């Protein structure tokens, strides 16, 4: 399965549309394509709004950022999608993300590694080929 999109070159980030399903419904998600993130991350506020919360199975995790060490937790979501690719029972991390970027989450290396990706920055074009 292959899908491509043109992204807005005026933005500082490559934004990918997605969805997240939870106990309280479904929400459209603005994901940033972030090969520097080791794991796919969802903003804690989005997770809360969908009915998720840390459980006994969640792990407390940390990440280093420009503002210092930040703490979050892991959880398994019912289903996550980016573009038309869907991933059931997907393991993600939840962190409080800065509001200034206007994103709901980051697509990290755990998910990126499932694709062969072609990026033509000059044309503002990115293609995802699912390897599974």
N, C-alpha and C positions, 0 to 999 in steps of 0.2 A: 504494500500500500504506500502510495506517494502523495504528498500534498505540498503545495508551495503557496507563498503569499508575498506580496509587496508590502514593505513596512514604511512607516513615515520617517523620512530621513531628518526631519526637523526635531524629532524627539531624541533624547539622550539614550534611550533604551529601545531595544527591539521588543515590541509588545506582541504577545500571542493571545488570541481569544481562547477561553476555556470555560469549563463548567465544573462544579463540585457538587456532589450529592451528599446529603446527610439526613439524620433522623427527622429534621424539620423541613426538608424540601431540597430544592436545587437553587443554585445561584450562579449567574454568569461571573466569570473571574477574568481579571486583567493580569496576565502573567508576564513577567519580564524574563526574556531568554538570558540566562546567567551562567555561562560555563565556569565562572569562578566560584559558584556555590556548590558545595559537595553534595547537597541534598535538596530535593524539592521542598519549598517552604510555603506555607500559607499564613497569612496574617491572623493572629489570634482572634481578632474581632470577627473575622469571617467564620472561623471555626465555631466560635460561640454562637453566632447568629444561625448557624446550621444545626445547632444542638450538640456539638461535640464539646468534650471537656477531657482533661487529663483523667486517666483511670489507673488502676493498679498495674495494668500492662504497659502504661506509658513510661518512657524513660526521660529523666531530666537531662537535658543536653545544653551545651554552651557553644557559642561561636565568638570569634574575635572580630571586631569591627573597628572603624575609626574612632568610635566613641568608647571603646573598651570591650570588656567581656559582657556578652548578653546571654540571658538564660531563656530557655524555652522547653518544650516537651515534644515527644513523638506521639503519633496516633495513626491508626489505620482508618482511612476514609472509605465509605461505601463504594464510590466511583469517582474518578477524576478524568477529565478530558482536556486535551489541547487540540485545537483545530478539529479534525474529525476522528482523532485517535482516542480510544477509551481504554482506561486501565482500572479494572475492578479491584477492590480491596487493596488500595495502594497505601504504602507506608510513607508518611510525610512528617515534616517537622513544623511546629507552630512557634512563631516568634512575633513580637510586636514590630511591625515594619514602619519606617518613617512615612508620615502622611505626605511629605513634600514630593514623593515620586508618583503618587496617585496610582499605585498598583495594589493588587490583592495577594500576590504571591510571586515566587521565583521558580522557574524551571531549572533545576540543578543537574549536576553530572549524573546522578542516579537515573534520571529519566532520559537525559540527553544521550547517554551511552546506549540506549536501545534503538538509536537511529543512526543512519548515515546522513550527514547534514552537508548541504552545499550552500555556501553563502557568497553571493555576488554583491558586495557592498556598493560598488559603483552603480549598480542597477537597483539597489535597495530591495533585493530579492533574496529569499531564503527558502530552501526546499528540505523537506523531511521525508526520508525513506525508512519506514519501520522495518527493522531487521528480524523481528520475531516471527 
